[in-house]
Amino acid sequence: MGGPSSPRRENGGEGSGGSGSSKERPRSFDEKTRSACWRKAAVVAGRHPERWRQDAVGNVVCRRFWSCHGCLCYEYDHIVPFSKGGESTVENCQILQTRVNRSKSDKAWVDEAEMRGFSCDIKFTDKELDIIEMAAYGDVIRPGKQCRCRTVAEMLGQVKSKNRMAACELPDKNTS
């Protein structure tokens, strides 16, 4: 973990580790705080709340895409940059799309409109989010739709699945 192919960094995905000890300047959030920060973020209407949230400026992010660089990727951010004697608590934590967080950097007060300007300018459709969810999780779980990805053997007609969950219908290659 933390190697070149891993999207997560050794220090937990936030900020730089620096040369100071973590007791002097903790730069990252512990698992308990990250979970509470995720729960604090706005739920994406019609999507599974453990998989999808909105960042502090309304960008849709996917829980599997922590600390990577795509438009659905996010990082945990200190609302007010860490200062000596401060705490990394859920009250000082927010989820931000990675590129927004990197642009905000360690500035204390960046207005919401400016942060929105740093955001990816892509709005995903439900169908596109379903495809991304299938790729990331192997299934889709949302109100009105629950399905799973077919195995290669199923697609080749070599086996019939014993899984009772319906298989997801992939979009036709000829339609956009």
C-alpha positions in Angstrom: 0.0 0.0 0.0 1.2 3.5 -0.8 3.3 2.4 -3.8 3.1 4.0 -7.2 0.0 2.1 -8.3 -1.9 2.7 -5.0 -4.2 5.8 -4.9 -3.8 6.1 -1.1 -0.8 7.6 0.5 0.9 6.3 3.6 -0.1 9.3 5.7 -3.8 8.6 5.3 -4.4 10.6 2.1 -4.4 14.1 3.5 -1.7 16.8 3.3 2.0 16.0 3.4 3.6 14.1 6.2 6.4 16.6 6.6 9.4 16.0 8.9 7.7 16.8 12.2 6.4 14.0 14.4 2.7 13.2 14.1 2.2 14.1 17.8 3.4 17.6 17.1 1.5 18.2 13.8 -1.1 15.5 13.0 -2.0 16.2 9.3 -4.4 13.3 8.7 -7.7 12.1 10.2 -8.0 8.8 11.9 -10.5 6.1 10.6 -13.2 7.1 13.2 -13.0 10.8 12.2 -13.0 9.9 8.4 -16.1 7.8 8.9 -17.9 10.5 10.8 -16.8 13.1 8.2 -18.2 10.8 5.4 -21.6 10.5 7.3 -21.6 14.3 7.8 -21.4 15.0 4.0 -24.6 15.4 2.0 -26.2 12.3 0.6 -26.6 12.1 -3.2 -30.3 11.7 -3.9 -31.2 8.3 -5.3 -27.8 6.7 -4.6 -26.5 4.4 -1.9 -25.3 6.7 1.0 -22.4 4.4 1.9 -21.1 4.6 -1.7 -21.9 8.2 -2.8 -21.8 11.6 -1.2 -21.5 15.2 -2.2 -18.5 17.2 -1.2 -18.7 20.6 0.5 -19.5 22.4 -2.8 -21.9 19.8 -4.2 -19.6 17.6 -6.3 -20.6 13.9 -6.4 -17.8 11.7 -5.1 -17.5 7.9 -4.7 -16.3 6.3 -1.5 -14.0 3.9 -3.4 -12.2 6.9 -5.0 -10.3 8.3 -1.9 -7.2 10.3 -2.7 -7.0 9.7 -6.4 -7.2 12.4 -9.1 -10.4 11.9 -11.1 -13.6 13.9 -11.0 -15.3 11.4 -8.6 -12.2 11.3 -6.3 -12.1 13.1 -2.9 -9.9 13.8 0.1 -10.6 14.7 3.7 -9.9 18.3 4.3 -9.3 20.4 7.4 -11.9 23.2 7.2 -9.5 25.4 9.1 -5.9 24.4 8.5 -4.2 22.6 11.3 -2.4 24.9 13.8 -0.3 23.9 16.8 -2.6 22.8 19.6 -5.5 22.2 17.2 -7.4 18.9 16.8 -8.3 16.8 13.8 -11.9 16.4 14.7 -15.1 15.8 12.6 -16.1 19.4 13.2 -13.0 20.5 11.4 -13.4 17.9 8.6 -15.0 18.1 5.2 -15.0 16.0 2.1 -13.7 17.8 -1.0 -13.2 16.6 -4.6 -9.4 16.1 -4.9 -8.8 18.9 -7.4 -10.8 21.3 -5.2 -8.8 20.3 -2.1 -5.5 20.7 -3.9 -6.5 24.1 -5.3 -7.7 25.3 -1.8 -4.5 24.0 -0.3 -4.0 25.3 3.2 -6.0 28.5 2.8 -8.4 29.0 5.8 -11.3 30.7 4.1 -11.9 30.1 0.4 -15.4 31.1 -0.6 -17.7 28.4 -1.9 -18.0 30.0 -5.4 -14.2 30.0 -5.8 -14.0 26.3 -4.7 -16.8 25.4 -7.2 -14.7 27.0 -9.9 -11.9 24.5 -9.1 -14.4 21.6 -9.6 -14.5 19.2 -12.6 -17.1 20.5 -15.0 -18.8 17.1 -15.5 -22.3 16.1 -14.4 -22.8 12.4 -14.5 -26.2 10.8 -15.4 -27.7 8.0 -13.4 -26.8 5.5 -16.1 -23.1 6.7 -16.0 -23.1 6.5 -12.2 -24.6 3.0 -12.4 -21.7 1.9 -14.8 -19.1 3.4 -12.5 -20.7 1.7 -9.5 -20.7 -1.6 -11.3 -17.0 -1.2 -12.1 -16.1 -0.1 -8.6 -18.3 -2.5 -6.5 -19.5 -5.2 -8.9 -23.1 -4.3 -8.4 -25.6 -1.4 -8.2 -27.6 -0.7 -5.1 -30.0 2.2 -5.2 -33.7 2.8 -4.7 -35.6 1.1 -7.6 -32.5 -0.8 -8.9 -30.4 -3.6 -7.5 -28.4 -5.7 -9.8 -25.0 -7.3 -10.1 -22.3 -7.8 -12.8 -22.4 -11.0 -14.7 -19.3 -13.2 -14.6 -17.4 -13.9 -17.8 -18.5 -17.5 -17.7 -22.2 -16.3 -17.5 -21.7 -14.0 -20.4 -20.2 -16.8 -22.5 -23.1 -19.1 -21.6 -20.9 -21.6 -19.8 -22.6 -21.3 -16.4 -25.9 -20.1 -15.0 -25.5 -18.0 -11.8 -27.0 -19.2 -8.6 -27.1 -15.6 -7.4 -30.7 -14.5 -7.1 -29.9 -10.8 -7.6 -30.7 -9.8 -11.2 -27.8 -9.1 -13.5 -27.3 -5.5 -14.6 -28.1 -4.7 -18.2 -25.2 -3.0 -19.8 -25.9 -0.1 -22.1 -25.9 -0.9 -25.8 -22.7 0.0 -27.5 -24.6 1.6 -30.4 -26.4 4.2 -28.2 -24.9 7.2 -26.5 
